[in-house]
Amino acid sequence: MTGLLDHRPALRPEVLLSPPLLDGPATVHLVKDPVSGASFEIGPKEHFLVSRLDGSRSLAEIGTEYGRVFGRRLGEGNWQQLLSLLGSRRLLAGGPDPVPVPAAGTAGRPLRGTLLRGTLRLVADADATTARLHRALRPLLHPAVLGALLLGCLAMETVLALSPYELAASFVWLLRHPAPLLAVATLMWLSTALHEFAHGIAARHVGGTVGEIGLRWRLPVAIMYCTVDNYRFLERRRHQLAVAAAGAFANLLFLLPFWLWWAALPAGDDPTRRTLSALLLIGSAQALVNLIPLPPLDGYTMLGHGLRVTRLAPASSGYLRLRMRDRTAAAAYPPRARRLYLGYAVGSTALVLLLAAGLTGAVWYCATT
């Protein structure tokens, strides 16, 4: 036992550990091997130990720290079990090399699915492609520049909020004119593509990676997608929030030149102004709706990152069902979990009802105008 406790094992340096995440009644940490792509969950005690396996501390030293924090010392069996788990998953330095997955964005066939529903990978190495875009756009990612652009977006949305009737009337007009409608639809598709690339560029900027860039379709709809890897393992919460919010921000930035064009035109029934009004309304709705904290929208992802919660919607639903069925069992949840899950269940229900009422009102307005 003394010989075992003198060992100074280390995780492979590329192994990723997530911050603590609330998952139902438990707190978990995610562990991922980016080489093999394998991942699993561990509890806070296991994370305490695993995160200290850096090769500089012996198992005896780590065990002493563990005893001070958790009030019990670890026996040889505990260490053997933990090291066996890490060794079997090839996570320890000096152990067998992991079986690598293909480089990011190159796994599998480029074309998957059927004519009616599928995906098409568009670049061989999505991470390298995003890295090149990030280098080109890096001057625009300075905090001062981003702050100025954000103020411009806020000013745009404030001005547009003061013209609701013009925007709504222009939207109804657009539905009756096929040529401007096609132009707006094309621009909105480009905005959606920009939304996806923005997630990838933001991830590269804060240390994340991009797994795949491609086209996804469910006919008659086809949209771009960008898969961001490892965002849950970013150390800073604000970096996770930035990656999730980047898409909606890009949608608003896309509208800025059209807003300036719209503002320069005189008010009236000019077709160009009407087309721009409808574009600004649809584009603003696209960006702002994405910030609503309901799955699968970006706002839901942001809320999960902000609260350090995983599977917020299903966990809230599960807690609410348990609370109605067995209040004693529900009371076993930690106080923070009870507050978050109950609050999200009630808040999301109210939000869905509010959105349904707003959508009904919008449909009625379009039908009667």
VEXKE-106159 format. One record per residue (C-alpha): residue number from 0; residue in one letter; x, y, z. Coordinates in Angstrom, 3 decimals, padded with zeros to 6 digits, always signed. Example, Ala and Ser with C-alpha at 12.3 -4.5 7.8 and 13.67 -1.06 7.14 Angstrom:
BEGIN
midren, romar, c1, c2, c3
0, A, +012.300, -004.500, +007.800
1, S, +013.670, -001.060, +007.140
This chain:
BEGIN
midren, romar, c1, c2, c3
0, M, +000.000, +000.000, +000.000
1, T, +002.848, +002.377, +000.803
2, G, +004.313, +001.782, -002.654
3, L, +001.002, +002.555, -004.317
4, L, +000.543, +005.758, -002.336
5, D, +004.000, +006.946, -003.392
6, H, +002.992, +006.903, -007.055
7, R, +002.449, +010.204, -008.887
8, P, +000.088, +009.325, -011.750
9, A, -001.075, +011.964, -014.213
10, L, -003.929, +012.339, -016.627
11, R, -002.995, +012.799, -020.247
12, P, -002.744, +016.586, -020.716
13, E, -005.432, +016.734, -023.410
14, V, -008.141, +015.122, -021.253
15, L, -010.978, +017.587, -020.594
16, L, -012.824, +018.109, -017.300
17, S, -015.978, +020.210, -017.136
18, P, -017.053, +022.586, -014.360
19, P, -019.674, +021.231, -011.939
20, L, -023.087, +020.744, -013.556
21, L, -026.400, +020.137, -011.855
22, D, -028.079, +017.046, -013.324
23, G, -031.324, +016.153, -011.557
24, P, -030.574, +015.900, -007.835
25, A, -026.855, +015.264, -008.425
26, T, -023.842, +017.396, -009.266
27, V, -021.657, +015.878, -011.983
28, H, -018.517, +016.662, -013.958
29, L, -018.013, +015.570, -017.538
30, V, -014.773, +013.877, -018.551
31, K, -013.859, +013.674, -022.237
32, D, -010.953, +012.234, -024.165
33, P, -010.768, +014.383, -027.325
34, V, -008.504, +011.833, -029.003
35, S, -010.891, +008.885, -028.768
36, G, -014.060, +010.973, -028.418
37, A, -015.135, +008.960, -025.337
38, S, -016.825, +010.800, -022.465
39, F, -018.469, +009.962, -019.145
40, E, -019.684, +011.554, -015.926
41, I, -018.108, +011.552, -012.476
42, G, -019.225, +012.963, -009.134
43, P, -017.607, +015.809, -007.142
44, K, -015.471, +013.455, -005.032
45, E, -014.079, +011.658, -008.059
46, H, -013.471, +015.022, -009.767
47, F, -011.572, +016.229, -006.698
48, L, -009.196, +013.302, -007.118
49, V, -008.982, +013.172, -010.909
50, S, -008.334, +016.900, -011.258
51, R, -005.289, +016.551, -008.956
52, L, -003.635, +013.766, -010.936
53, D, -001.033, +016.030, -012.516
54, G, +002.130, +014.019, -011.867
55, S, +003.429, +016.441, -009.241
56, R, +001.548, +015.057, -006.233
57, S, +001.630, +011.584, -004.833
58, L, -001.520, +009.620, -004.096
59, A, -000.723, +010.005, -000.381
60, E, -000.659, +013.817, -000.701
61, I, -003.901, +013.854, -002.676
62, G, -005.457, +011.485, -000.126
63, T, -004.504, +013.832, +002.698
64, E, -006.202, +016.752, +000.905
65, Y, -009.243, +014.574, +000.287
66, G, -009.433, +013.659, +003.976
67, R, -009.397, +017.299, +005.031
68, V, -012.198, +018.205, +002.618
69, F, -014.453, +015.159, +002.845
70, G, -013.634, +013.859, +006.312
71, R, -012.430, +010.383, +005.338
72, R, -009.233, +008.836, +004.020
73, L, -009.057, +006.623, +000.985
74, G, -007.946, +003.034, +001.212
75, E, -005.874, +001.140, -001.314
76, G, -009.005, -000.383, -002.805
77, N, -010.449, +003.050, -003.535
78, W, -007.314, +004.124, -005.386
79, Q, -007.091, +000.865, -007.289
80, Q, -010.699, +001.210, -008.414
81, L, -010.214, +004.788, -009.608
82, L, -006.911, +004.128, -011.358
83, S, -008.316, +001.000, -012.978
84, L, -011.221, +003.027, -014.364
85, L, -008.917, +005.707, -015.765
86, G, -006.481, +003.125, -017.090
87, S, -009.202, +001.111, -018.810
88, R, -010.322, +004.281, -020.581
89, R, -006.693, +005.068, -021.518
90, L, -006.741, +008.422, -019.775
91, L, -003.484, +008.079, -017.808
92, A, -000.188, +009.405, -019.107
93, G, +002.272, +006.634, -019.818
94, G, -000.476, +004.092, -020.392
95, P, -001.720, +002.609, -023.671
96, D, -002.425, +005.187, -026.348
97, P, -006.119, +005.844, -027.018
98, V, -007.636, +004.796, -030.301
99, P, -008.055, +008.085, -032.157
100, V, -011.166, +009.143, -033.966
101, P, -010.722, +010.760, -037.392
102, A, -009.713, +014.411, -037.341
103, A, -012.440, +016.912, -036.517
104, G, -014.941, +017.197, -039.326
105, T, -013.656, +014.174, -041.291
106, A, -015.523, +011.299, -039.604
107, G, -018.028, +009.283, -041.613
108, R, -019.406, +009.812, -045.071
109, P, -019.883, +013.398, -046.345
110, L, -023.470, +012.614, -047.355
111, R, -025.820, +011.032, -044.821
112, G, -029.550, +010.437, -044.919
113, T, -032.018, +010.495, -047.785
114, L, -033.298, +012.925, -050.375
115, L, -036.040, +014.048, -047.990
116, R, -033.946, +014.313, -044.836
117, G, -030.182, +014.279, -044.361
118, T, -026.896, +016.141, -043.983
119, L, -023.983, +016.974, -046.255
120, R, -020.547, +017.808, -044.840
121, L, -019.196, +020.737, -046.845
122, V, -015.558, +020.990, -045.689
123, A, -013.022, +018.262, -044.945
124, D, -011.589, +019.946, -041.823
125, A, -014.122, +022.217, -040.161
126, D, -011.794, +023.273, -037.352
127, A, -009.068, +024.403, -039.756
128, T, -011.595, +026.259, -041.902
129, T, -013.004, +028.056, -038.884
130, A, -009.484, +028.874, -037.694
131, R, -008.789, +030.651, -040.994
132, L, -012.023, +032.628, -040.724
133, H, -011.163, +033.501, -037.136
134, R, -007.750, +034.856, -038.141
135, A, -009.332, +036.998, -040.848
136, L, -011.973, +038.425, -038.510
137, R, -009.827, +038.727, -035.398
138, P, -009.588, +042.578, -035.531
139, L, -013.400, +042.741, -035.333
140, L, -013.389, +040.569, -032.206
141, H, -011.638, +043.143, -030.045
142, P, -013.856, +043.955, -027.016
143, A, -014.053, +047.652, -027.953
144, V, -015.211, +046.840, -031.494
145, L, -017.719, +044.268, -030.256
146, G, -019.040, +046.764, -027.711
147, A, -019.571, +049.391, -030.403
148, L, -021.337, +046.894, -032.643
149, L, -023.543, +045.774, -029.764
150, L, -024.550, +049.382, -029.087
151, G, -025.387, +049.735, -032.776
152, C, -027.620, +046.658, -032.593
153, L, -029.371, +047.960, -029.476
154, A, -029.952, +051.318, -031.168
155, M, -031.378, +049.557, -034.218
156, E, -033.797, +047.456, -032.167
157, T, -034.889, +050.492, -030.149
158, V, -035.713, +052.478, -033.290
159, L, -037.517, +049.531, -034.856
160, A, -039.568, +049.014, -031.687
161, L, -040.938, +052.532, -032.189
162, S, -042.338, +051.620, -035.626
163, P, -044.376, +048.447, -034.986
164, Y, -047.273, +049.308, -037.269
165, E, -045.078, +050.149, -040.247
166, L, -043.114, +046.926, -039.840
167, A, -046.234, +044.799, -039.429
168, A, -047.967, +046.410, -042.408
169, S, -044.845, +045.904, -044.518
170, F, -044.737, +042.221, -043.546
171, V, -048.339, +041.751, -044.716
172, W, -047.484, +043.601, -047.933
173, L, -044.455, +041.343, -048.467
174, L, -046.612, +038.201, -048.308
175, R, -048.555, +039.481, -051.322
176, H, -045.528, +040.284, -053.499
177, P, -043.519, +037.226, -054.639
178, A, -040.386, +038.983, -055.944
179, P, -039.562, +040.936, -052.756
180, L, -040.577, +037.884, -050.726
181, L, -038.010, +035.739, -052.561
182, A, -035.320, +038.374, -052.018
183, V, -036.053, +038.565, -048.283
184, A, -036.148, +034.765, -047.997
185, T, -032.729, +034.530, -049.679
186, L, -031.247, +037.131, -047.338
187, M, -032.685, +035.338, -044.323
188, W, -031.113, +032.080, -045.481
189, L, -027.749, +033.846, -045.676
190, S, -028.339, +035.243, -042.194
191, T, -028.968, +031.703, -040.926
192, A, -025.675, +030.534, -042.446
193, L, -023.883, +033.475, -040.833
194, H, -025.512, +032.522, -037.522
195, E, -023.926, +029.062, -037.678
196, F, -020.474, +030.297, -038.692
197, A, -020.588, +032.818, -035.843
198, H, -020.911, +030.004, -033.297
199, G, -017.791, +028.370, -034.725
200, I, -015.744, +031.570, -034.887
201, A, -016.704, +032.474, -031.323
202, A, -015.713, +028.989, -030.181
203, R, -012.305, +029.318, -031.823
204, H, -011.849, +032.727, -030.221
205, V, -012.316, +031.378, -026.684
206, G, -010.461, +028.087, -027.115
207, G, -013.138, +025.716, -028.405
208, T, -013.084, +023.538, -031.491
209, V, -015.434, +022.970, -034.423
210, G, -016.339, +019.436, -035.416
211, E, -018.306, +019.807, -038.629
212, I, -019.720, +022.368, -041.061
213, G, -022.370, +021.322, -043.506
214, L, -025.868, +021.507, -044.901
215, R, -028.869, +019.900, -043.188
216, W, -032.215, +019.500, -044.891
217, R, -035.725, +018.405, -044.117
218, L, -037.395, +019.204, -047.382
219, P, -038.528, +021.763, -048.275
220, V, -036.190, +023.416, -045.718
221, A, -032.381, +023.306, -045.986
222, I, -030.066, +025.178, -043.596
223, M, -026.375, +025.389, -042.768
224, Y, -025.066, +023.939, -039.513
225, C, -021.841, +024.225, -037.531
226, T, -021.126, +021.699, -034.763
227, V, -019.101, +023.152, -031.880
228, D, -017.155, +020.618, -029.822
229, N, -015.980, +020.870, -026.226
230, Y, -017.870, +024.069, -025.361
231, R, -019.005, +022.523, -022.065
232, F, -015.375, +022.169, -021.049
233, L, -014.492, +025.846, -021.381
234, E, -013.351, +027.050, -017.976
235, R, -015.069, +030.444, -017.983
236, R, -018.827, +030.715, -017.966
237, R, -018.744, +033.907, -020.019
238, H, -016.912, +032.072, -022.793
239, Q, -019.656, +029.450, -022.945
240, L, -022.273, +032.198, -023.013
241, A, -020.393, +034.026, -025.775
242, V, -020.354, +030.928, -027.993
243, A, -024.091, +030.370, -027.475
244, A, -024.999, +034.045, -028.035
245, A, -022.783, +034.559, -031.086
246, G, -025.392, +033.339, -033.559
247, A, -028.115, +035.789, -032.550
248, F, -025.552, +038.608, -032.390
249, A, -024.448, +037.793, -035.936
250, N, -028.075, +037.899, -037.111
251, L, -028.419, +041.429, -035.715
252, L, -025.107, +042.528, -037.236
253, F, -026.326, +041.252, -040.598
254, L, -029.288, +043.653, -040.345
255, L, -027.291, +046.787, -039.483
256, P, -026.519, +047.957, -043.064
257, F, -030.115, +047.291, -044.122
258, W, -031.326, +049.313, -041.144
259, L, -029.115, +052.260, -042.153
260, W, -030.502, +052.004, -045.675
261, W, -034.053, +051.871, -044.295
262, A, -033.436, +054.884, -042.040
263, A, -032.139, +056.922, -044.977
264, L, -035.344, +056.418, -046.986
265, P, -038.339, +058.697, -046.459
266, A, -041.359, +057.194, -044.727
267, G, -044.122, +056.141, -047.072
268, D, -045.246, +053.426, -049.432
269, D, -041.967, +053.095, -051.305
270, P, -041.522, +049.368, -052.202
271, T, -037.862, +049.427, -051.203
272, R, -038.646, +050.763, -047.747
273, R, -041.464, +048.248, -047.358
274, T, -039.169, +045.387, -048.326
275, L, -036.503, +046.597, -045.905
276, S, -039.105, +047.018, -043.165
277, A, -040.242, +043.434, -043.589
278, L, -036.643, +042.195, -043.679
279, L, -035.830, +044.057, -040.465
280, L, -038.930, +042.682, -038.752
281, I, -038.260, +039.074, -039.774
282, G, -034.540, +039.316, -039.080
283, S, -035.056, +040.866, -035.658
284, A, -037.606, +038.190, -034.809
285, Q, -035.150, +035.504, -035.921
286, A, -032.416, +036.860, -033.649
287, L, -034.551, +037.662, -030.614
288, V, -036.591, +034.453, -030.731
289, N, -033.313, +032.536, -030.645
290, L, -032.643, +034.109, -027.233
291, I, -035.829, +032.657, -025.716
292, P, -034.848, +030.078, -023.041
293, L, -036.765, +027.155, -024.552
294, P, -035.168, +024.101, -026.198
295, P, -033.619, +023.877, -028.737
296, L, -032.995, +027.627, -028.965
297, D, -029.708, +029.330, -028.123
298, G, -031.330, +031.097, -025.181
299, Y, -031.976, +027.712, -023.580
300, T, -028.314, +026.774, -024.024
301, M, -027.249, +030.115, -022.541
302, L, -029.502, +029.613, -019.529
303, G, -028.028, +026.164, -018.931
304, H, -024.507, +027.564, -019.101
305, G, -025.385, +030.487, -016.850
306, L, -026.936, +028.251, -014.207
307, R, -024.395, +025.432, -014.651
308, V, -027.216, +022.967, -015.305
309, T, -027.348, +020.161, -017.843
310, R, -030.605, +018.826, -019.306
311, L, -032.550, +021.665, -017.688
312, A, -035.887, +021.057, -019.435
313, P, -036.123, +017.255, -018.950
314, A, -034.769, +017.531, -015.397
315, S, -037.380, +020.190, -014.577
316, S, -040.130, +018.052, -016.073
317, G, -038.927, +015.016, -014.129
318, Y, -038.783, +016.958, -010.879
319, L, -042.280, +018.368, -011.396
320, R, -043.727, +014.890, -012.040
321, L, -041.950, +013.546, -008.970
322, R, -043.197, +016.462, -006.884
323, M, -046.804, +015.750, -007.869
324, R, -046.408, +012.021, -007.243
325, D, -044.155, +011.862, -004.174
326, R, -043.378, +015.115, -002.375
327, T, -041.149, +013.314, +000.116
328, A, -038.877, +012.051, -002.659
329, A, -038.882, +015.481, -004.302
330, A, -037.815, +017.026, -000.995
331, A, -034.625, +014.971, -001.186
332, Y, -033.429, +017.196, -004.049
333, P, -030.932, +019.878, -002.969
334, P, -032.590, +023.263, -002.274
335, R, -030.935, +024.885, -005.301
336, A, -032.170, +022.100, -007.591
337, R, -035.719, +022.412, -006.239
338, R, -035.738, +026.172, -006.833
339, L, -034.264, +025.966, -010.327
340, Y, -036.403, +023.115, -011.590
341, L, -039.657, +024.433, -010.189
342, G, -038.868, +027.947, -011.390
343, Y, -038.034, +026.776, -014.899
344, A, -041.098, +024.523, -015.109
345, V, -043.427, +027.365, -014.114
346, G, -041.581, +030.041, -016.098
347, S, -041.318, +028.022, -019.303
348, T, -045.014, +027.103, -019.144
349, A, -045.975, +030.754, -018.747
350, L, -043.612, +031.701, -021.583
351, V, -045.117, +029.115, -023.956
352, L, -048.622, +030.398, -023.200
353, L, -047.490, +033.983, -023.759
354, L, -045.856, +033.094, -027.071
355, A, -048.955, +031.190, -028.168
356, A, -051.121, +034.224, -027.398
357, G, -048.734, +036.511, -029.277
358, L, -048.633, +034.215, -032.298
359, T, -052.416, +033.990, -032.326
360, G, -052.633, +037.771, -032.246
361, A, -050.118, +038.110, -035.079
362, V, -052.014, +035.615, -037.263
363, W, -055.265, +037.431, -036.586
364, Y, -053.680, +040.770, -037.501
365, C, -052.339, +039.402, -040.799
366, A, -055.685, +037.811, -041.639
367, T, -057.667, +040.971, -041.012
368, T, -055.284, +043.493, -042.532
